Amino acid sequence: MDIVAIILGFIIGVVVVLLSIELAIKKPSGKIPKSKSTDKWDINEIANPKILAEYLMDDIDIPKNSKVIVNQYRSKENLTGIKTKEHNGIRGNYIIGDDRALILSGPMKKDEVGFWTVEKEIVERLNQEFNDRWDEAETIKFEEKK
């Protein structure tokens, strides 16, 4: 009887240890990444977008509630009805919102590679840079159609 109890206890102990190891390996770290890369993005994912673009392509549908600072653009038609300013010192392309930013690796165009971040310090820094550039920039004049 004692040998059976010892063997049974040993088997139960091994099973418990193996289950513990299995659960520990599969346990998620609980840490959510604050940044991720992307090549598919939509500007509508950002609330109250502020766009800083060195070069703005025509294939971007800019929401009407956006604020845009641009260095170069193809046509003014895409910017009609949007708060837009021009600044020749812009280097870089990003879109910032209330709680996140999308930083692009190239020109502001559809499906350009970039990365999302919700890192508070980065979002605050980009907002500060945008506000500084906004104060320096000149409003783009749109011709009214008759």
N, C-alpha and C positions, 0 to 999 in steps of 0.2 A: 504494500500500500504506500509506503514511504517513497519507494522508487518511482511509482506512477505519479505521485504528487510532485516530485522533483522534476520529472520529465515534462509533465503538464505545465508546471510553473516556468520551466525553461522555454518551452514552446510559446507560451503566452507572452513572456518577456521579449523574445525575439520578434514576434509579430508586432508588439507595441513599439519597439524600437524602430522597426522597418517602417511602420506607419508614420511615426514621428519624423523620420528622415524624409519620407516622401512628401509630407505636408510642408516641411521646412523648405524643401527645394522648390515647390510649386507656389509658395507664398509670394504674392506680389510685393514689391518693395514699398508700395504705398506712396512713392514719390512720383508726382505727375510732372512730366517735362514742361519747362516754361517756354521752350522754343522747338520748332520743327520745320524741316524744309518742305517745300511744295513746288510743284510746277502747274498745278491746277488751282486757281483761286478766283474769287468773285468779289468785286469791290463792295457789293451789297452785304457782305458778311461783316462789314465794319459800320458801326453806328456813328453818325456825324463825321464822315471822312474828311480828313485834311490831306491833300495830295501835294507832295513836293516832287516835281519831275524835271530832270535835266532835259529830257526829250519825251514828249507826249505823242504817242501814235494815235491814229484815228480809230482803231478797233476797240477802244475803251468806252464803255457806256458810263459816263460820269453821272451819279445821282445829283439832282437839282439842289439838295441841301449841302453839297460839298463846298469846300474852300480849296482853291487851287493856286499854287505858285508854280510857274513854269518858266524854263529858260527858252526852249524851242518847241514849236508845235507845227503841225502840218496845216491845219485850217482852224479858223475862229468859229466856224459853225458848230463844232462839237462843244464849244465853251459858252455858247449863247445861253443866257439865263442862269449862269453859275457865277458865284463870286470868284473872280479870277484876277490874279496879278502876275506881272512879268518881272523876272529878276535874272540878270545875266550872270550872276555869281553862283547859280545853283549847280552843284555837283552831287549827283546821286539821285535815287528814286525810291520814295517810300510813301506809304499810305498809313496814317495813324488815326486811331479812333479814341474813344473814351478809355478803353481798357486794353487795347492791343495794337500792334503795328505789323505791317507787312513790308519788309525791306526787300527790294528787288535787286537782282544782280546785273541787270542791264536796263534798256529803255523801258518806259512805262507802256507795255503792250500786253495783249492777251496771252496768258499762259507763260509769261516770262518766269524763269526760275527765281525763287526767292525764299525767304523764311519768315514764318509767323513767330512773334514773340509776345508774351504777356509779362515779361520781366519788367517790374514796376520802374526801376531806375532807367532802363532803356526807353520805355514809353514816355516817361517824364522828360528825359533829355531831348528826344525827338520833338516833343510838343514845344519845348522851350526854343529849340532851333527853328521850328516852323514859325512860331510867334515872332521871333526876332527878324526872320526873313520877311514875314508878312508886313511888318512895320517899315522895312526898307524898300519893299517892292513898289512898282508903279502899276496902277490899275490899267487893264487893257481896255481900250476904247473900241466899242462895237458900233458899226454903222447901222443906223436904223433904216429899215426898208420903207420905202414910200409907196 
